[in-house]
C-alpha cells in the first residue's frame, strides 16, 4: 500500500493505493473516518458489518469503532479523510521526510 497525505489544521486527507490481497486487520482509532473509493472495489467490515464498495461509494467510520478492510481485484484507490488528524500517520510522515 502507498499513501500520499495532505494535512490541515484539524483534519487530514490520505490517498491510499492498495494492491491485490491487501488486508488490514481489525483496528480502531480516535479519529472519525470517511473512505471514498475512487477506483476498484474494497470490502469494509465496520463494527462487524461487511460491505463491498466500488467507485464513488463512501464508508463512514465513527471514532473508536472497530473496522477492517480488504482490497478486491487488482488495484484500488481510496481517499480517506480523518478528523481529528491521526498521530500515528503524522509520525510516519515525519519519519519519511528528508532531513
C-alpha positions as CSV (number, residue, x, y, z in Angstrom):
1,X,0.0,0.0,0.0
2,X,1.2,3.5,-0.7
3,X,-0.1,6.7,0.9
4,X,0.0,10.4,0.0
5,X,-1.3,12.8,2.6
6,X,-2.5,16.4,2.9
7,X,-2.5,17.7,6.5
8,X,-4.7,20.6,7.6
9,X,-5.2,22.3,11.0
10,X,-7.9,19.8,12.2
11,X,-8.2,17.1,9.6
12,X,-6.1,15.1,7.1
13,X,-6.7,13.5,3.7
14,X,-4.8,10.4,2.7
15,X,-4.8,8.9,-0.8
16,X,-4.2,5.2,-0.4
17,X,-3.3,2.9,-3.3
18,X,-3.9,-0.8,-2.5
19,X,-2.6,-3.7,-4.5
20,X,-4.1,-7.2,-4.7
21,X,-4.8,-9.1,-1.5
22,X,-4.2,-6.1,0.8
23,X,-5.9,-6.8,4.2
24,X,-5.8,-4.6,7.2
25,X,-6.7,-6.4,10.5
26,X,-9.5,-5.0,12.7
27,X,-8.4,-1.8,14.4
28,X,-9.8,1.4,15.8
29,X,-8.6,4.9,16.3
30,X,-9.8,8.2,17.9
31,X,-10.5,9.9,14.5
32,X,-13.7,9.9,12.6
33,X,-13.1,8.5,9.1
34,X,-14.7,8.8,5.7
35,X,-13.4,6.5,3.0
36,X,-14.2,7.3,-0.6
37,X,-13.5,4.6,-3.1
38,X,-12.1,6.1,-6.3
39,X,-11.1,3.0,-8.3
40,X,-11.6,-0.7,-7.8
41,X,-13.5,-2.4,-5.1
42,X,-12.9,-2.8,-1.4
43,X,-14.5,-4.8,1.4
44,X,-15.1,-2.9,4.6
45,X,-16.1,-4.6,7.9
46,X,-17.3,-1.8,10.2
47,X,-18.4,-2.8,13.7
48,X,-18.9,-6.4,12.4
49,X,-21.0,-5.4,9.4
50,X,-19.4,-6.2,6.0
51,X,-20.0,-4.1,2.8
52,X,-18.3,-4.1,-0.6
53,X,-17.9,-0.6,-2.0
54,X,-16.9,0.5,-5.6
55,X,-16.1,3.8,-7.3
56,X,-17.9,6.8,-5.9
57,X,-19.2,5.0,-2.8
58,X,-18.4,6.2,0.7
59,X,-17.9,4.4,4.1
60,X,-18.3,6.4,7.3
61,X,-16.5,5.1,10.4
62,X,-17.1,6.8,13.7
63,X,-14.2,7.4,16.1
64,X,-13.5,4.4,18.2
65,X,-15.4,1.9,16.1
66,X,-13.5,-1.3,15.1
67,X,-13.1,-1.8,11.4
68,X,-11.1,-3.8,8.8
69,X,-10.5,-3.6,5.0
70,X,-9.6,-5.9,2.2
71,X,-8.9,-5.0,-1.4
72,X,-10.8,-6.9,-4.1
73,X,-9.3,-7.3,-7.6
74,X,-6.1,-5.8,-9.0
75,X,-5.9,-2.2,-7.8
76,X,-7.8,0.1,-5.5
77,X,-7.6,3.8,-4.8
78,X,-9.3,5.1,-1.7
79,X,-9.4,8.7,-0.4
80,X,-9.6,8.7,3.4
81,X,-10.5,11.7,5.4
82,X,-9.6,11.7,9.1
83,X,-10.7,14.2,11.8
84,X,-9.0,14.9,14.0
85,X,-5.6,14.2,12.5
86,X,-4.2,10.8,13.3
87,X,-0.9,11.0,15.3
88,X,0.3,7.6,14.1
89,X,0.0,8.7,10.4
90,X,1.6,12.1,11.3
91,X,4.6,10.2,12.9
92,X,5.1,8.1,9.8
93,X,5.0,11.2,7.6
94,X,7.7,12.8,9.8
95,X,9.9,9.6,9.5
96,X,9.7,9.7,5.7
97,X,10.6,13.4,5.4
98,X,14.2,14.1,4.2
99,X,16.4,15.6,6.9
